[in-house]
Amino acid sequence: MIRVLLVDDQPLIRSGFRALLDLEDDIEVVAEAADGAECLAFVKELLPDVALVDIQMPVMDGIEATRHIAADPDLADVHVVMLTNYGMDEYVFDALRAGAAGFLVKDILPEDFLHSVRVAARGDALLAPAVTRTLVDRYVSQPPPAFTSGGLERLTDRERETVALAAGGLSNDEIARRLVISPATAKTHINRAMAKLHARDRAQLVVFAYESGLVTPRGA
């Protein structure tokens, strides 16, 4: 059973998502919260598998709440997925750095929404295509500061290659086909790279890959 926390200051948005989730046999909505402070309290109490968190909320915004969740080792299994409107894409990079596992736009199709919740629960990165394009465009126009954590030099050549493909949006199965290895081996390379880079999840590998220059956006 996938346990989900809904966090949005608009009751109508929460009700719409809940109506979809309640129809699924493998998903349970454990609580709803209207701001980031309530989100933190429920996350610590209920330890949901997935927290669907709006970006802009009163009391504490979604990015700050995500930052607190990512910094708490007891909450390492909670996967935060940010809910965004197309007009709020400027927050994408900050939220990923804060520890978000991915993004969903609020006009997502119901079937894609349900699939995305299940993907997030598995711990895979989740970036809607429109959001990914915005993230890449930001690197093209305004490259971020040079990577300073000193982790990339500890990666093997194969791990670097795997991270670069993951940053391009490929799944473990797609990486395996590209490198002619098994999906299990691809997953192992990703997990080892995450450990060496101290990345909370696959989404942060995308950030590291671009920041370090391991991946250069097309047109840069």
N, C-alpha and C positions, 0 to 999 in steps of 0.2 A: 504494500500500500504506500503510495506517494503522498506525503503529508505536506500541505501547502498553506502558507500564510499569505493573505491578501492585504496589501498596504496601499491605500489611496485615500485622499481626503474627500473624494467625491463618492457618495454612497451609490449613485447610479452606476458608476464604473465598477465598483466592487460587486454590486448585485448582478451585473451582466456577466462578469467573469465567473462568479460563483455558480450561476445557473448552468453554465457550460460544464464546470468542473464537477458539480454534484451529479451529473448524469453518467459519469464514468465510474466503473466498478473498481478501478485500481487507483483512484485519486480521492483524497479526503481533504476538505478545507478545515483546518483545525482552529482558525481564528481569523478575524478581520481587525485591522488597525487603521486609524485615520491620520496618523502622523508618525514621524521617525522615532519619537520617544516611546510611543506605544509599541511600535515595531520591535525595538530593542527589548522591551519587557517581555513581549510574547515569544521572541526568538529564544531568549534565555530560559524561559519557563517551559516551552513546548518543543524546542529543537526540531523545527520543521525541516523537511528535506529541501524544499524550495520556498524562498520568500520572493513574491512578486511585488516590487517596491516602486512606487511612483517617484519621480525625481523631485518635483517641487511640491512641498507640503509645509504646513505650519509647524511651529515648535522646533522641529528638526527636519531638515530636508533628507531626501533619499540617499544622497551621496555621503553625507555625514553619518547617517545610520549604517550604511554599508561599510564605511571606514571603521566604525566601532566593531561591527561583526567580524570583519576580516582580521582585526587585531587581537581577537580573543581566541586562543587555541582551543578552548572548549567548544567553540562554534565552527570548527573547521569543516564539518560536514554539512553546514547550511549553505546552500547555493543561492546567491542573490541575483535575481534577474530584474533589471530596471525596466520600467514601463515609461515610454516616451512618446511625445507627439513629434511629427516631422519638424516642427518649428523649434525643437529643443535639442537639436543634434549637437550644439556646441558643448553640451555637457558630457558627451560620449567618452572622450578621452579621460577626463577627470574621474568619471565613475569607474572606468576600467582600472585605472591606477589605484582607486580606493579599494578595489577587490571584487567588483561586480563580475559575475560569470558570463554576463551577456546582456543583450537588449532585445526588447520587443516593442514594436510600434502598436499603438492602441487600436488601429484600424485593421489589425491582422485578421485573416480569415479564421473562423472557429476551428476548423480541422488543423490548421497550421499552429494555432495557439495550443491546442491539446498536445500535438506532437512536440512542440517546443518545451512544454512543461516536463514531458517525459525525458527529453534530451538533457535538460538541465539537471534533472534528478540523477542522471547517470554520471554527472560531473563533466559533461562535454561543454565546450564553449558554445555560446549561442549569440550570434550577431545577425540581425536582419540585414538582407542585402543593401537596403537603402542606408542603414546605419554604417555598415562596413565601408560603403563608398565615401561617406562623409569623413570617417576616420582616416581613410587613405588620402582623401583630398587635403585634409589638414596637414598631413606630413609633406605633401607635395608643395603646398604654399608656405607653410611655416614649420620647417623641421624642428623637432623638439631638441632640448639640450642633449649633449653627448651622453651616452650611457656610462654610468660611473660605478656600478656595483661590482665590477670585476669578476662577473660570473661566467661570461661567455668563453673566456680562454680555457675554462675547465671542461668544456664540452668536446666530445670526440667529433671527428669529421662527420660521421653518420648522424650523430645527435644534432649537429648544426643543420645538416640537410633536412632532417625530419622536422625540426622547429621551423625552418624556412617554409616548408610545405604546409605545415599547420597554420602558419601566419597567412598563407595564401588561401585559407579557408577549407583545406582538404580534411576529410575525415580519416580515421585510422585505416579504414578499408581502402580509401583512395590513395593514401600514402603508401600502403603496402603494395598496391598494384604499380604505382609509379616507381618504387624502389625494388620491386620484385622480391619482397619479403613477406612474411606472414603478418596478418593484422595484430597478432599477439606480440610479435617483435616490434612492430611500429608503436604499439602502446607502451612497450617497455622503454623504448628510446624516448618517448614523450615524457613518461613518468620520471626517468632519470634526469632529463633536462630540467624538468620542473623542480626536482629536488636540488639540483646544483645551482639553479638560479633563484631558489627560494620563491618560486611562483606559487601562488595559492591555487591556481587552476589554469586551464588551457587558455582562457582569455588573456591572462596576464602574459603568457608566452608571446601573444601577438604584440603586446606593448613592448616587451623586451626585444623582440626581433626587429621592430622598426626603430626603436631608440638606439639600438647598438649598431645599426647599419647593416645587420645581417640580411635584411630585406629592404630593398629600395622600391618605393611605389613607382609604377609606370608613369612616365612623364616627369619624374623628378630629375 
